[in-house]
Amino acid sequence: MSSYFDTIKKAPLFKGIGDEGLQSMLGCLDTEVKTVRKNGVVLLAGEKPTQIGVVLSGSLHVVKESLDGNQTLVASVLPGEIFGEAMCCAQIEESSVTVLADDDSEIMLINYGRIVHVCQNACGYHQKLVENMLELVARRNLYLQNRIEIMSIKSVRAKVLHYLESLAEKQGRSVAVPFNRTKLAEHLCVERTALAHELARMRQDGVIDYKKNVFTLKE
């Protein structure tokens, strides 16, 4: 785990916790590092979520499958980001989504109970960990609200602009999208060809510019 320490300490879950405190806390949390190959299942829909995960390398996709078998991409989880926190906090019995490895990935798993209950060593930073956890759950709720807004928008152009502008709030006018075109189309709930055509028109109209997965919003 030492090789991933820099990634772990930058994770929002451990914000405000120094190196020494983090080293001690990782031992108290009884963490487990797991390797998941590309397309491997981290959490299957129907299973009870009991662990919060931190992506150390690679990337994960959170997908939801409809009754007719179609999958919708809900979120992408990149190094330093966490998954499973909202479901664990809600104490749901069955996950409604499946978490898959989009690439060969390393993840750190933490038992949710170890986070919300103060350890026997009474770590001084544990309260900060709980505060960070609550903030992340709140942010996840805002993210899901944004997803609902995207799905309610009818035009492809409006969906794209809404999504890019939500990323621009953190990244600025040039944003890195964590999806290829196929996955972006799934995320926006549009056909891939329709997305490709609309992106080309938006570039021609001077609304956006892009190179691979980096998009620039024009003034």
Summary of the structure (lengths in Angstrom):
residues: 219
radius of gyration: 18.7
end to end distance: 44.2
largest distance: 61.4
contacts: 632
relative contact order: 0.14
helix: 44%
strand: 24%
